[in-house]
Amino acid sequence: MALEPLIGAVIPARPLTPAQGDDPVRRFVVGQTLRGVVLRALPEGQTLVNFNGQQVALELGQRLAQGQTFLATVEQTLPTLVLKIAGNAPLPPLGSTSLPTDQAGATDSLGTRQTEVALSAAQLKPYLMAKQPFGDTLIQLQRYVAQNPLLQEFDAALLQRLTDTLTVLLPSEGDAPDAARLQAQVEQSGLSYEAKAHQILSGTAAAAEPQALRQDLKGQLLELFTTLDRASAPSGDLAEARQHVQQALQSLEFQQLANVFAQQEHQALLLQFLHPSLAGSHTARLYVRTDPGNAPEAGHGETPGYTLVFLLDFTALGPVRLDATVRGSHIAATLRTAQTAVADFMTAQTPELITRLQALGFEAAIHCRVEEQVPFEIEDTLTRVLRTDHSHLLDFTV
């Protein structure tokens, strides 16, 4: 529901779940402007809203979408709290090196911490300058940061942790990563840094989570950037290293924000990982989308479905696209290439792939076909919205 009809309205408010020995009304000051995030609808036409960590029930008189944000000013605090709806809320400043978050949130299918912030494409536009393949980011970090002898003087232990993480994320030639290695790449890539930190701060983390946070690429870059930022007027190689750390952080945050935006728009999420058999920066792109038409429904027990698109540019085979749908233990996939010889080769290897999938408990139907022009570039949701003002990313066809 649009917010505009409510702008200027004076709304009774009821703070919920006060801390022990603390009157929640005291957290509000007359004239204060607050940023609210809609959590969910409550009975009797009320709406639960999060204001800076304090949950408040508002009598809005109409429904607002979950995750919708708005600004409100405090009109009075006694005898009851009263707020005035001021308008839509802008995104917090982009100068911060961490993602904007609110108290309430969830974790998406890639482990990225979802926030209750409603993101708009225009607000995220500055991050486009930092967009680059994940492999390029890692190669630059290895070359200009991890191998920079000047940084040893600042924090040798931190630099060693960064080097160890880059070793996991950057497989060497001839060292094809197995399933465990690919999982480690995803976990240490920095995409789920906020989710790990939130679990630790909320006391819900597993015993191994603090160590996992120390191995997280984004966490290490934030530590290093803070250390370099405290240095007095860094210059030369040190200033260049700081610039590469900042660029890497911005590139990671663009990917995180693009996935948050995609999740918000119910579009595909992007996961990037590295494999030595791929050309250029060795970066593979995997788009993942949950199929809402096959999501479980109450009482029906339906199996959730996923649509996957792998974009792989092999050194030997050239560009190959794999489109797959997964429904429980059933996989239907199509491999596409522009070269007949490559298609024949992949067709010959298909029985082995099906056998390996069967050993993992899947029933698979895999086909290879030749197309003169294989669609190999998929714009992420955010980029397309910025270019066309449309809200959709792509339509998967298998």
C-alpha positions in Angstrom: 0.0 0.0 0.0 1.3 3.5 -0.8 2.5 5.7 2.0 1.3 9.0 0.5 -2.2 9.0 2.0 -0.6 8.7 5.5 1.9 11.6 5.2 1.0 14.2 7.7 -1.2 11.9 9.7 -0.8 11.9 13.5 -0.8 8.3 14.7 -1.1 6.9 18.3 1.8 4.6 19.1 2.3 1.8 21.7 5.9 0.7 22.4 6.2 -3.1 22.9 8.6 -5.4 24.7 10.3 -2.8 27.0 13.6 -3.7 28.5 13.5 -4.7 32.2 13.5 -1.5 34.4 13.4 0.7 31.3 10.4 2.8 30.2 10.5 2.6 26.4 8.8 6.0 26.0 12.0 7.6 27.4 13.8 6.5 24.2 11.7 9.0 22.3 12.1 12.8 22.4 9.6 15.3 21.2 10.7 16.7 17.8 12.9 13.7 17.1 12.8 12.2 13.5 12.8 8.4 13.4 13.3 6.0 10.6 10.7 3.2 10.8 10.7 -0.3 9.1 7.4 -2.2 8.8 7.8 -5.7 10.3 4.3 -7.2 10.0 0.6 -6.6 10.4 -1.0 -6.9 13.9 -4.6 -7.7 14.9 -7.2 -4.9 15.1 -5.7 -3.0 12.1 -2.4 -2.2 13.9 1.1 -2.5 12.3 4.3 -3.5 14.0 7.2 -1.1 13.1 10.8 -1.1 14.2 12.2 2.3 15.2 15.9 2.1 15.9 15.6 -1.3 17.6 12.4 -0.4 19.5 9.3 -2.2 18.3 6.1 -0.1 18.2 2.5 -0.8 17.4 1.0 1.9 15.2 -2.7 2.4 14.4 -2.2 3.3 10.7 -5.6 2.4 9.5 -4.2 0.7 6.3 -1.7 -2.0 5.5 1.9 -1.2 4.6 4.2 -3.8 2.9 6.6 -5.7 5.1 10.0 -4.0 4.8 8.6 -0.7 3.8 10.4 2.3 5.4 9.2 5.7 6.3 10.1 8.7 8.5 8.1 9.8 11.5 8.5 12.7 14.0 7.7 12.4 17.7 4.7 14.7 18.5 4.3 13.8 22.2 5.6 11.2 24.6 3.2 11.6 27.6 0.7 10.5 28.5 0.9 8.4 25.4 3.4 8.2 22.5 2.2 10.0 19.4 4.0 10.0 16.0 3.5 12.0 12.8 4.2 10.3 9.5 6.7 12.6 7.7 7.3 10.7 4.4 9.4 8.0 2.7 12.8 7.2 4.3 16.0 7.6 2.3 18.7 4.9 2.6 21.4 5.7 5.2 24.6 7.3 3.9 26.7 5.2 1.6 29.9 6.4 3.1 29.8 3.6 5.7 31.9 0.5 5.1 29.1 -1.8 6.3 25.6 -2.6 4.9 22.7 -0.7 6.3 20.7 -2.9 8.7 17.9 -2.9 11.2 17.3 -5.1 14.2 14.9 -7.4 12.4 16.1 -9.5 9.5 16.6 -12.9 8.0 19.1 -14.9 6.0 18.5 -15.6 2.3 19.4 -18.7 0.4 23.0 -17.6 -0.1 23.5 -16.8 3.6 23.4 -13.1 3.0 21.9 -11.1 5.9 18.6 -9.6 4.7 17.7 -6.3 6.2 14.4 -4.6 6.7 15.6 -1.7 4.5 13.7 -1.2 1.3 16.4 -0.4 -1.2 15.9 1.7 -4.3 18.2 1.5 -7.4 18.9 5.2 -7.4 20.1 5.1 -3.9 22.6 2.4 -4.7 23.9 3.9 -7.9 27.3 5.1 -6.4 28.3 1.4 -5.9 28.2 0.8 -9.7 31.7 2.4 -9.9 33.1 -0.5 -7.9 31.4 -3.3 -9.8 33.9 -5.9 -11.2 34.3 -9.7 -11.4 35.1 -11.3 -8.1 38.2 -12.9 -9.6 39.6 -9.5 -10.5 39.0 -8.3 -6.9 40.9 -11.2 -5.5 43.8 -10.9 -7.9 44.3 -7.2 -7.1 44.2 -7.9 -3.4 46.8 -10.6 -3.8 49.1 -8.5 -5.9 48.8 -5.1 -4.3 47.8 -5.9 -0.7 48.8 -9.4 0.5 52.2 -9.2 -1.2 52.9 -5.6 0.0 55.9 -5.8 2.4 55.0 -2.4 3.9 51.8 -3.8 5.4 53.7 -6.3 7.5 54.7 -3.4 9.7 51.1 -2.7 10.6 49.6 -6.1 11.4 51.5 -9.1 10.2 49.0 -11.5 11.8 46.1 -9.9 10.0 48.0 -9.9 6.7 48.7 -13.7 7.1 45.0 -14.3 7.7 44.1 -12.4 4.5 46.8 -14.4 2.6 45.3 -17.7 3.9 41.8 -16.6 2.8 43.0 -15.6 -0.6 44.6 -19.0 -1.0 41.2 -20.6 -0.4 39.4 -18.2 -2.7 42.0 -18.3 -5.5 42.6 -21.9 -6.5 45.9 -22.5 -8.3 46.3 -23.9 -11.8 45.6 -27.6 -11.9 44.1 -27.5 -8.4 40.4 -28.0 -9.2 38.3 -27.3 -6.1 36.1 -30.1 -4.7 32.7 -29.6 -3.0 34.3 -28.8 0.3 36.6 -26.2 -1.2 33.8 -24.6 -3.1 31.7 -24.4 0.1 34.7 -22.8 1.9 35.0 -20.3 -1.0 31.4 -19.2 -0.5 31.6 -19.1 3.3 34.8 -17.0 3.3 33.9 -14.8 0.3 32.4 -12.0 2.5 28.9 -12.2 1.2 27.5 -13.5 4.6 29.7 -11.4 6.9 26.8 -9.5 8.4 24.8 -12.7 9.0 27.8 -14.2 10.9 28.3 -11.0 13.0 24.6 -10.9 13.8 24.6 -14.5 15.0 27.6 -13.8 17.3 26.1 -10.5 18.7 22.7 -12.1 19.3 24.2 -15.2 21.0 22.9 -17.7 18.5 26.2 -18.5 16.8 27.7 -22.0 16.8 30.9 -22.5 18.7 33.0 -22.3 15.5 31.3 -19.0 14.2 33.8 -16.5 15.8 36.7 -18.3 14.1 34.7 -18.3 10.8 34.3 -14.6 11.2 38.0 -14.1 11.5 38.4 -16.0 8.2 35.8 -13.9 6.4 37.3 -11.8 3.6 35.1 -8.8 4.3 35.8 -8.8 8.0 39.6 -8.9 7.2 39.3 -6.1 4.8 37.4 -4.0 7.3 40.1 -4.6 9.9 42.8 -3.7 7.4 41.1 -0.6 6.1 40.6 0.6 9.7 44.3 0.0 10.4 45.4 1.9 7.3 42.9 4.7 7.9 44.6 5.4 11.2 48.0 5.7 9.6 49.2 9.3 9.2 48.9 10.5 5.6 49.7 7.2 3.8 51.5 7.8 0.6 53.1 5.8 -2.2 52.6 2.0 -2.1 50.8 2.3 1.2 48.2 4.7 -0.2 47.8 2.4 -3.2 47.2 -0.6 -1.0 44.6 1.4 1.0 42.9 2.3 -2.3 42.7 -1.4 -3.4 41.3 -2.4 0.0 38.6 0.3 -0.2 37.8 -0.7 -3.8 37.5 -4.4 -2.8 35.2 -3.5 0.1 33.0 -1.5 -2.2 32.9 -4.2 -4.8 31.9 -6.8 -2.2 29.2 -4.4 -0.9 27.8 -3.8 -4.4 27.4 -7.6 -4.8 25.7 -7.8 -1.3 23.4 -4.9 -2.0 22.6 -6.2 -5.5 21.5 -9.5 -4.0 19.5 -7.7 -1.2 17.8 -5.7 -4.0 17.2 -8.8 -6.1 15.7 -10.6 -3.0 13.5 -7.6 -2.5 12.3 -7.7 -6.1 11.9 -11.5 -6.0 14.6 -12.0 -8.7 17.7 -14.2 -9.0 20.6 -13.9 -6.7 24.2 -14.0 -8.0 27.0 -16.1 -6.6 30.5 -15.8 -8.0 33.2 -18.4 -7.4 36.6 -19.3 -9.0 37.8 -22.3 -10.9 41.2 -22.7 -12.5 39.7 -24.2 -15.7 37.9 -20.9 -16.5 39.4 -18.2 -18.7 40.3 -14.6 -17.7 39.7 -14.0 -14.0 38.6 -17.6 -13.5 35.2 -16.4 -12.3 32.1 -18.5 -12.7 28.7 -16.9 -12.3 25.7 -18.7 -10.8 22.3 -17.2 -10.7 19.8 -18.8 -8.2 16.1 -18.1 -8.0 13.5 -19.8 -5.8 10.5 -20.8 -7.8 7.5 -19.4 -5.9 5.1 -21.6 -7.9 6.7 -24.7 -6.2 7.3 -23.4 -2.7 5.8 -25.5 0.1 2.2 -24.6 1.0 0.6 -25.2 4.3 -0.8 -28.7 4.5 0.4 -29.7 1.0 4.0 -30.5 1.6 5.1 -29.5 -1.8 8.9 -29.5 -2.6 10.5 -26.1 -3.2 11.9 -25.5 -6.6 15.0 -23.7 -7.8 16.1 -22.3 -11.1 19.9 -22.2 -11.7 21.9 -20.6 -14.5 25.6 -21.3 -14.6 27.7 -19.0 -16.9 31.1 -20.7 -17.5 33.8 -19.4 -19.8 36.2 -22.4 -20.1 39.8 -22.0 -21.3 39.5 -25.1 -23.5 35.8 -25.3 -24.4 34.9 -21.6 -24.6 31.6 -20.2 -23.2 29.1 -22.7 -21.9 25.7 -22.0 -20.3 23.9 -24.4 -18.1 20.2 -23.9 -17.3 18.8 -26.2 -14.7 15.6 -26.6 -12.6 15.7 -28.5 -9.4 12.5 -30.0 -7.8 13.4 -32.0 -4.8 15.6 -34.9 -6.1 14.8 -34.2 -9.7 17.1 -32.1 -12.0 16.3 -31.1 -15.6 19.2 -29.3 -17.3 20.3 -28.0 -20.7 23.9 -27.3 -21.7 24.3 -24.7 -24.5 27.3 -23.9 -26.6 27.9 -22.3 -30.0 30.3 -25.0 -31.1 29.2 -28.4 -32.4 32.4 -30.1 -31.3 32.0 -28.9 -27.8 28.4 -30.0 -27.7 29.4 -33.5 -28.9 32.1 -33.6 -26.2 29.7 -32.6 -23.5 27.1 -35.1 -24.7 29.7 -37.9 -24.4 30.4 -36.9 -20.8 26.8 -36.5 -19.8 26.3 -40.2 -18.7 29.1 -39.9 -16.2 27.6 -36.7 -14.8 24.2 -38.3 -14.5 25.8 -41.3 -12.6 27.6 -38.9 -10.2 24.3 -37.1 -9.5 22.6 -40.4 -8.9 25.2 -41.3 -6.4 24.2 -38.0 -4.6 20.5 -39.0 -4.6 19.4 -37.0 -7.7 17.5 -38.1 -10.8 18.8 -36.1 -13.7 17.8 -35.4 -17.3 20.6 -33.5 -19.1 20.6 -32.4 -22.7 23.2 -30.5 -24.8 22.4 -28.3 -27.8 24.2 -25.9 -30.2 23.0 -22.4 -30.6 24.4 -19.8 -32.9 24.2 -17.1 -30.2 24.2 -18.4 -26.6 22.9 -15.6 -24.2 25.9 -15.3 -22.0 25.4 -11.9 -20.4 22.7 -11.5 -17.7 22.4 -8.1 -16.2 21.9 -8.1 -12.5 18.6 -6.7 -11.2 20.1 -3.4 -10.0 21.9 -2.6 -13.2 18.9 -3.2 -15.4 16.7 -1.1 -13.2 19.2 1.8 -13.3 19.3 1.5 -17.1 15.7 1.0 -17.9 13.7 1.8 -14.8 12.1 -1.6 -15.0 11.8 -3.9 -12.0 12.5 -7.3 -13.5 15.9 -8.9 -14.1 15.4 -11.9 -16.4 13.0 -14.6 -17.4 14.6 -18.1 -17.0 13.6 -20.5 -19.8 14.8 -24.1 -19.6 
